[in-house]
């Protein structure tokens, strides 16, 4: 009986391999080494792309979607999160501590987004943009995004308890949810591309997020998102958004319903 594991060959015969078998194994080893090297190289490349671009985006790039202008128009729920008071923190904290703070904050949000099947497209300073592509029922993506938003808030609350116990300033963040059509693909210069989403929907979710501070809220949503949310959101009336021609109805995301609460 002959076995192969991790490029190691073994036999349970007392006299070992025959000379003919050893010659055959050496030939087979050379062929398998080439195959394994290709597979390992592809695995490493996929891991790097997924880490720096996101899972779905990394797969698209690995599949050859690398030309400027390569794109598709998709409908998606957009989630934009931003850390409040970052300028003040960056002016008062040591650089190493500041990077550690950002990593902890992003870990809370990214883990929550990935946990619900979302895709983090990019980090923008102390903020991030994520999408939940709609494939079929938009309410499914809306539910996933809303759950991710609340999971992020819960995770940051836990982080803040640890920070407070250590005598550190708790973090505050703002988050916005919107749904719309976006350009999803490569944009940039011939020798430097970014795989991202653009469109009015991206601008709108950013403007809505900016209202969190003046409205003293943590999570806001557009009327379009509220229309497909699995639960009622809190109407805050029509709001003027910078750079947006018409006032927009904005909604607050209520606290997570208590476990066992009547639906």
Protein Blocks (a to p, Z undefined) as FASTA:
>chain_A
ZZdeehiacdfbfnlpafklmmmmmmmmmmmmmmmmmmmmmmmmmmmmmmmnojklmmmm
mnopabghiacdddddddddddehklmmmmmpcfklmmmmmmmmmmmmmmmmmmnopacf
bdehjaccdddddehjfklmmmmmmmmmmmmmmmmmmmmmmmmmnopacddddddddddd
ddeddeddfklccdddedjklmmmmmmmmmmmmnopabdcdfklmmmpcbdcddebjadd
ehiabacddddddddddehiaZZ
